[in-house]
Amino acid sequence: MRLGSTTFRLRASMIVLVLILCLLAGRAFQLQGLDSAANAQAAAEKMTHTRTIKATRGSILDRNGEVLATTQPAVKVIADPASISVNGYNADNLTDQQAADLADRTPHQIAEVLVNFLGGATTDYLPALKRTTTGDGSVNQYEVLKEDVVADTYEQLRQALDEVTDVLGNKGLYGITSEDDPIRVYPSGTLASNIVGFVNSEGTGAGGFEYYADEQLAGTDGYEQYESGQYGRIPLADNTLKDATDGTTYTLTIDSELQYSAQQLIASEAAKYNALSASTVIMNVKTGEILTLATTPGYDANDPGAADPDDLGNRAISEAYEPGSVAKVFTNAALFDQGLADPDTKVEVPASIASGDGQIRDSNRHADTKYYTARGVFYHSSNIGSALLLRQMDTATYQQYMTDFGFGSASGIELPGEAEGYLPDATMADYTQDNMAFGQGFSTNVVQMAAALASVTNGGVYHRPTVVASATDATGAAVSLPERTSRRVISEQASAEVRDIMEAVTAGGTGQENRMISGYRMGGKSGTAQMIDQETGQYDAHRYMSSYVTVAPIEDPQILVYTVLEVQDQYGGTVAMPTSRMLMSMALPRYGVLPSAEVPIDTEPLEYEP
């Protein structure tokens, strides 16, 4: 009976042993066969690291090569806590006491050096330096200690670490490395900041041209993949390197010196008249190139966070407004091109005319009937005369002209946030067309207006406005730009007739010395448009957009200046004209525009005898 029990126990033990051996064999087969590739891959992933090689963001230059935005070398300072804990030694060669001393003292030694070069306190760095494992328990070899560190500062930091003696008596503290982390800088701060824009904390374009062309400016980052163990990179291990492709550099059409003068001038004028905002644009009428685009209030592109968020855009393109009497330029351009009028066309202007449910009157009220030529209607800025002249044209034809001049759609300028403005459709009511004749009932932005004004004064060709002159890649090779479109909008004769009536404004009447620049024939037109109260939807009797356009030389226009200020109880000729005139006086000689061969003579008829 005892022998049988023993035999049974032996057999049972053998069965259990066989089962255990089978399980072990199965697991070994799984590890070596079925899962060997997966385990090898997992091990490789733990040892493989990827280092980003940052592309250098392209620079932004003005038309003369002055730097408006550029990138300076800088780095992120990186810690490898696992390596720091043993200061780069092989842990297998350390006694328990040595390992404990290194793990305790080395992070403090490194933190003391970091404070000297990166600022802050040792307590700002110690938690990261001592964090030897990640949340999932794996070895931690990557902690960002500080970003935007100037490259030279990091080199000094690295040298200082090399000079420190560790607890084992050897020189050098290990585990601190760097990654490229370039800094975007704007050498002139506020200069053209509303055009150039700025980048965010990630180095991505967040405003202005930096935002518009972000993808091209940014380039493409490269990378390096390498294998490392507990004590750093493994020599002769697999290494993959893909170089970065640096970003495109853009040359803008902006003239920094002229831009600076424009910014200073409109800021001064805005303060003088207590204006809520002001914008001015100087344009080459032959090409549509924008030489200056200044707005106020502005901001420092190096510190956009300190600015009022409302000031970070570009009011010259983002804010739509009714242009007022400057729009009479377009009324006459369409009429002249259709052959429905010319500068000498006679117009009988009563004290008022009915329009819709209301009456149209001139800003300079008159009880008697005036007998103006079309030139006189323009010179006296008669709302009544402008509406009467335009009534000869059907609404569909007029609407098409306004569309051709660029109203009702974005101009396509290379800046973000452009307001399209509002243009009534071809079936507009007659009273709407009456209002549009003198600049009400439709809206636009400053750049749209400048481009439209250039088109009717340069001989009749619309050029899409632009702030981009050229572009080059990282090797200096030219980068092709999207083709800019041009189109004829009125005839050369009609354009000459528009210039005729614009010259009458500057050359005629009293005070012409304030509108003219010695030696040059010029054209001009002022505008005053009531602002709409956003709460009531009605015109505000005390808020105006005051504007003035001037173009010169009138016989062959080269430069156009258009200025707009949002003010209270002021008129365009009083507020905006001096700014436009002064900027024109700077631009003409700067661009080698010769004085006119003939001096303007005020002899063209403005009125007629009935």
Rosetta blueprint (number, residue, H / E / L):
1 M L
2 R H
3 L H
4 G H
5 S H
6 T H
7 T H
8 F H
9 R H
10 L H
11 R H
12 A H
13 S H
14 M H
15 I H
16 V H
17 L H
18 V H
19 L H
20 I H
21 L H
22 C H
23 L H
24 L H
25 A H
26 G H
27 R H
28 A H
29 F H
30 Q H
31 L H
32 Q H
33 G H
34 L H
35 D L
36 S H
37 A H
38 A H
39 N H
40 A H
41 Q H
42 A H
43 A H
44 A H
45 E H
46 K H
47 M H
48 T E
49 H E
50 T E
51 R E
52 T E
53 I E
54 K L
55 A L
56 T L
57 R L
58 G L
59 S L
60 I E
61 L E
62 D L
63 R L
64 N L
65 G L
66 E L
67 V E
68 L E
69 A E
70 T E
71 T E
72 Q E
73 P L
74 A E
75 V E
76 K E
77 V E
78 I E
79 A E
80 D L
81 P H
82 A H
83 S H
84 I H
85 S H
86 V H
87 N L
88 G L
89 Y L
90 N L
91 A H
92 D H
93 N H
94 L L
95 T L
96 D H
97 Q H
98 Q H
99 A H
100 A H
101 D H
102 L H
103 A H
104 D H
105 R H
106 T H
107 P H
108 H H
109 Q H
110 I H
111 A H
112 E H
113 V H
114 L H
115 V H
116 N H
117 F H
118 L H
119 G L
120 G L
121 A L
122 T H
123 T H
124 D H
125 Y H
126 L H
127 P H
128 A H
129 L H
130 K H
131 R L
132 T L
133 T E
134 T L
135 G L
136 D L
137 G L
138 S L
139 V E
140 N L
141 Q L
142 Y L
143 E E
144 V E
145 L E
146 K E
147 E E
148 D E
149 V E
150 V E
151 A H
152 D H
153 T H
154 Y H
155 E H
156 Q H
157 L H
158 R H
159 Q H
160 A H
161 L H
162 D H
163 E L
164 V L
165 T E
166 D L
167 V L
168 L L
169 G L
170 N L
171 K E
172 G L
173 L L
174 Y L
175 G L
176 I E
177 T E
178 S E
179 E E
180 D E
181 D L
182 P L
183 I E
184 R E
185 V E
186 Y L
187 P L
188 S L
189 G L
190 T L
191 L L
192 A L
193 S H
194 N H
195 I H
196 V H
197 G L
198 F E
199 V E
200 N L
201 S L
202 E L
203 G L
204 T L
205 G E
206 A E
207 G E
208 G H
209 F H
210 E H
211 Y H
212 Y H
213 A L
214 D H
215 E H
216 Q H
217 L H
218 A H
219 G L
220 T E
221 D L
222 G E
223 Y E
224 E E
225 Q E
226 Y E
227 E E
228 S E
229 G E
230 Q L
231 Y L
232 G E
233 R E
234 I L
235 P L
236 L L
237 A L
238 D L
239 N E
240 T E
241 L E
242 K E
243 D L
244 A L
245 T E
246 D L
247 G L
248 T L
249 T E
250 Y E
251 T E
252 L E
253 T L
254 I L
255 D L
256 S H
257 E H
258 L H
259 Q H
260 Y H
261 S H
262 A H
263 Q H
264 Q H
265 L H
266 I H
267 A H
268 S H
269 E H
270 A H
271 A H
272 K H
273 Y L
274 N L
275 A L
276 L L
277 S E
278 A E
279 S E
280 T E
281 V E
282 I E
283 M E
284 N E
285 V L
286 K L
287 T L
288 G L
289 E E
290 I E
291 L E
292 T E
293 L E
294 A E
295 T E
296 T E
297 P L
298 G L
299 Y L
300 D L
301 A L
302 N L
303 D L
304 P H
305 G H
306 A H
307 A L
308 D L
309 P H
310 D H
311 D H
312 L L
313 G L
314 N L
315 R H
316 A H
317 I H
318 S H
319 E L
320 A L
321 Y E
322 E L
323 P L
324 G H
325 S H
326 V H
327 A H
328 K H
329 V H
330 F H
331 T H
332 N H
333 A H
334 A H
335 L H
336 F H
337 D H
338 Q H
339 G L
340 L L
341 A L
342 D L
343 P L
344 D L
345 T L
346 K E
347 V E
348 E E
349 V E
350 P L
351 A L
352 S L
353 I E
354 A E
355 S E
356 G L
357 D L
358 G E
359 Q E
360 I E
361 R L
362 D L
363 S L
364 N L
365 R L
366 H L
367 A L
368 D L
369 T L
370 K E
371 Y E
372 Y E
373 T E
374 A H
375 R H
376 G H
377 V H
378 F H
379 Y H
380 H L
381 S L
382 S L
383 N H
384 I H
385 G H
386 S H
387 A H
388 L H
389 L H
390 L H
391 R L
392 Q L
393 M L
394 D L
395 T H
396 A H
397 T H
398 Y H
399 Q H
400 Q H
401 Y H
402 M H
403 T H
404 D H
405 F L
406 G L
407 F L
408 G L
409 S L
410 A L
411 S L
412 G L
413 I L
414 E L
415 L L
416 P L
417 G L
418 E L
419 A L
420 E L
421 G L
422 Y E
423 L L
424 P L
425 D L
426 A L
427 T L
428 M L
429 A L
430 D H
431 Y H
432 T H
433 Q H
434 D H
435 N H
436 M H
437 A H
438 F L
439 G L
440 Q L
441 G L
442 F L
443 S E
444 T E
445 N L
446 V H
447 V H
448 Q H
449 M H
450 A H
451 A H
452 A H
453 L H
454 A H
455 S H
456 V H
457 T H
458 N L
459 G L
460 G L
461 V E
462 Y E
463 H E
464 R L
465 P L
466 T E
467 V L
468 V E
469 A E
470 S E
471 A E
472 T E
473 D L
474 A L
475 T L
476 G L
477 A L
478 A E
479 V L
480 S L
481 L L
482 P L
483 E L
484 R L
485 T L
486 S E
487 R E
488 R E
489 V L
490 I L
491 S L
492 E H
493 Q H
494 A H
495 S H
496 A H
497 E H
498 V H
499 R H
500 D H
501 I H
502 M H
503 E H
504 A H
505 V H
506 T H
507 A H
508 G L
509 G L
510 T L
511 G L
512 Q H
513 E H
514 N H
515 R H
516 M L
517 I E
518 S L
519 G L
520 Y E
521 R L
522 M L
523 G E
524 G E
525 K E
526 S E
527 G E
528 T E
529 A E
530 Q E
531 M E
532 I E
533 D L
534 Q L
535 E L
536 T L
537 G L
538 Q L
539 Y E
540 D E
541 A E
542 H E
543 R E
544 Y E
545 M E
546 S E
547 S E
548 Y E
549 V E
550 T E
551 V E
552 A E
553 P L
554 I L
555 E L
556 D L
557 P L
558 Q L
559 I E
560 L E
561 V E
562 Y E
563 T E
564 V E
565 L E
566 E E
567 V E
568 Q L
569 D L
570 Q L
571 Y L
572 G H
573 G H
574 T H
575 V H
576 A H
577 M H
578 P H
579 T H
580 S H
581 R H
582 M H
583 L H
584 M H
585 S H
586 M H
587 A H
588 L H
589 P H
590 R H
591 Y L
592 G L
593 V L
594 L L
595 P L
596 S L
597 A L
598 E L
599 V L
600 P L
601 I L
602 D L
603 T L
604 E L
605 P L
606 L L
607 E E
608 Y L
609 E L
610 P L
